[in-house]
Amino acid sequence: MLPEICGIMASRHKDRFEEIFTIRSDNNNILFSRNKDELKKWPELIEGTDIYVETGFGKEKLFKTAGKVVALFDYPEDSVSYE
């Protein structure tokens, strides 16, 4: 889910997508990198970019991170949900 949301944001906001590097975990770990070896678990390439996203954590952190991603591009953080 997180790589897909990032891919959507990348396609809609190509001119400023690199701002994604400003998003960090609560303990300040990097979550996005061009070097997949810098990420701890299950890095996935974001479609249409050369940027990897960390995906090796639970659903709560996935949703929190997805909320940060959409908020970075001026969408409501709570626009990410699951059923």
WOLINSUL-V268880 format. One record per backbone hydrogen bond with DSSP energy under -1.0 kcal/mol. CO is the residue of the C=O (numbers start at 1). NH is the residue of the N-H. Records with the same first field share a line. If there is no record, write none. Layout:
CO=NH + NH
//
This chain:
1=5
2=6
3=7
4=8
5=9
6=10
7=11
8=12
9=13
13=16
16=19
17=20
18=21
19=22
20=23
25=28
29=25
31=54
33=52
35=38
36=39
41=55 + 56
44=53
46=49
51=46
52=33
53=44
55=57
58=62
59=63
60=64
61=65
62=66
63=67
64=68
65=69
66=70
67=71
68=72
70=75
71=74
76=79
//
